Amino acid sequence: MRNNVDTLMYSLVVPLIVFAGSLINLSFIYVVWKIKEMRTHLNWILINLSIADVLYLITSGSWKLIGTLASPIDINLDQSVLGLQGCRYVMLFNDFFSFASLFFVTYVAVERYVAVCHPLRHLYISRRRRNVFICFLVWTLSMVFAALLLPAHWEFRVKCFLWPIDEKYDRFPKEVGTCLSLSPEITTASFALQTVPFFTALFMNLFIYLWIMIELHRRVTDCDNSNDNYHHEATTKQQRARNAAARMLIVNGLVFFICNSPFNILATYYFSGYMFQFPMPSFAGMSIVKAICRVLVYVNSAVNPLIYSATNLRYRKSFFVAFRCKRPLTPEALSVSDSRYRISVTHDAGHVISTAV
């Protein structure tokens, strides 16, 4: 029987997050479409991330809502609403969009690193065709990883139950269907395929964020120590750029870590218990802990555009203009604190001053 916490989560909390997250991500896509100056190399990547997030929210949230309303049994035990084809293809696309979201977050981090630490190289690789090609590769790689997980939910097994003759069991189904893997070995391999990319991407992102902050700090320090007047004029812009970039990097890193790590750590713990046969925790609040971990995964897919607006003046202005029907912003107005590393390269007496603005 499903507990009240899971019922509340899948029938109310998750649908609200799906609805709000879809609106938030679609609003960001609309802003980029509406305002020409927002159609940048970076925002093209972020649009792909928003698409992956919206599709993940809808795919994952919808079938769990339907399953919760259709059966009083835990959605992880009774997946009759999916059937054989749903076990294969709904789960396939659910994994596809999940991997795409993870890989686009990592792609953004790598792109930031190149933009800040290798600005001249970034000018070359940020061409539209190359960007479209890399995004296509990310989607393709995501589908490959999702396809590798197909054997983990390829079968659909139906079991018949005879419930006690009692009023509280009236809604309980006589047949309960569950998605199953082809073998226990495939279950083990699929778990590794799900968790290893996440933890690899997590530590990779944290390392990249740290390296970018060190590089930004080094540049400002070098500029402060310079006697070149032109360098001193650039110091203010560099300081602002460093602060804006550092703020966004820290916030994005924290949100990514806070929202995704609890579920993956909990899943790793449960899988280890299954493999090594040690007892699982069974205290009263465990269902709440698991529910929070699952909800945070959905929250992560919903809040990215809010982070852009909360930490970046350019995005706040753009949202205001797009939805208030004001006069379109000029490139000069939008250039203030463009925290997602627009690269300005200035040549002066053989020197190249690169500022992540």
Summary of the structure (lengths in Angstrom):
residues: 357
radius of gyration: 23.9
end to end distance: 54.3
largest distance: 89.3
contacts: 1099
relative contact order: 0.13
helix: 74%
strand: 7%
